[in-house]
Amino acid sequence: MDKEAIGVGKTLYKIELLLIKVIPYIIACFYFANSTLSYYNIDLPILSLIAGTSILTLLFLYISSFVFRFCIYHRLPIYYVFVSDCIAYYDILIGIPISNRSLFSVNMIIFGIFILLLVFFKFKQHERKTSK
């Protein structure tokens, strides 16, 4: 293999690594935006088209985070999307006997918990790096 092919391989590897790190955050942001907008009866199918995920996609991202040795900080958006999907599917299939406002509040609380965990683990990771 020539040097140019090796360079392309390294470039693709770096792009793949970056995408696996960033995509869960993008998906989580779109899920949050979709939840917020749906509460106000604003339906943007483009959000689901761009960031709607299946369990298989989440499983791939989750396993990839272990393969590339990402910390919990990078898995939190995957957990958020999974919990959000579980609540949505449960509400669709069985129904959650609460008002839309209460369901919106539940979604905001869950998002807030994940943001707090994200900040906590980010600072914990930063402290670990600075203490070495």
N, C-alpha and C positions, 0 to 999 in steps of 0.2 A: 504494500500500500504506500502511496506517495504521501508527502507531507501535507498536501492540500486536502486529501481525503481525511487524514487524521485531524486536521484543523476543523473541518466541517463536523466531524464526529464530536469533537470537544465542544464546538459551538452549540450543536443540537443538544448535547448533554446539559450544558449550562441553561439553555432555554427551557428544557424539560424540567429541570430542577427548580427554576424560577416559577414556572407555571404551576407546578405541584404545590409550591409554597403559597402562591398568591390566589389561586382559584378558589380555595375554600373561603377566603375572606370576601371575595367578590360575590360568591354564591350567598353567603350569609347576609351581606348588605342588601342584595336583591330580595332575599326572603323577608328581611325586616321591612324594606320599602313596600313590598307587596302586601304584607300584613297591615301596615299602617294605612296604605291607600285603600285597601279593601274595606277597612272600617268606615271610611268616608265615602263608600260606594263608588270608588274610582277603580275601574277595571282596566288594567293595562296588560293584555295578553303577551306583549313583547317581553315583559319581565319573566314570565313563565317559560317563554320560548328561549330566552337567553340563559337563564339560571335555574330552570326547573331541573331537578335531579331525580334519579331513581336510586333505589337502595344499592344496586350494583355499582353505580357511579360513586356513591359515598363509600362503599366497601373498598373500591379501588383506591380512592384517595386516602382512606384510613390505613390500608396495608402499605401503600407507598410511603406514608409518613414514617412507618417503622423501618421500611427498607432503606430509606435515606437518613434514618436516625434523627428525625425531627423531634423536638421536645413537645411537651403537652401544650405549650403556647401555640403551636401550629395545628394541633388537633382540635382545639376548642371550637373553631367555626364548624368543623365537621359534626361535633356533638350538638351544637346549636341547631344546625339544619336537620339533623336526625330527630331531635326532640320536637322541633317545630313541625316536621312532617308527621310524626306520630300523633301529635295533637290534632293536626288537620285531618288525617285519615280517620282517626277515631271519631271526630266530629262529623265527618261525612258518612261513615258507615253506621255508627250507633247513635250519634248525637250527644252533645254535651248540654245538659239542661240548665244552661245559663244564658244570660242576655249577650248580645253582641258586644256591648260595652264591657261586660265582665270578661268575655273571651279576649277582647282587645287588651284589657288590663293584664290578664294572664300572660299573653304574648309579650307585653312590655316588661313585665317582671322577669320572665325567662331571659329576654334579651339583656336586661340590666344585670342579672346574675352572671351571665356569660361575659359581659363587658368587665364587671368587677373581677372575675376570675382571670380574664385576659390581662388586666392591669397588674393583678397580684403576681401572676406567674412571670410576666415581663420584668417586673421589678426584682423578683426573686432570682431570675436568670441574670439580670444585670448585676446584682449584688454578688452573685457567685463568680462572675467574670472579673469584677473589680477587686475581690478579696484574694485572688490568686497572685 
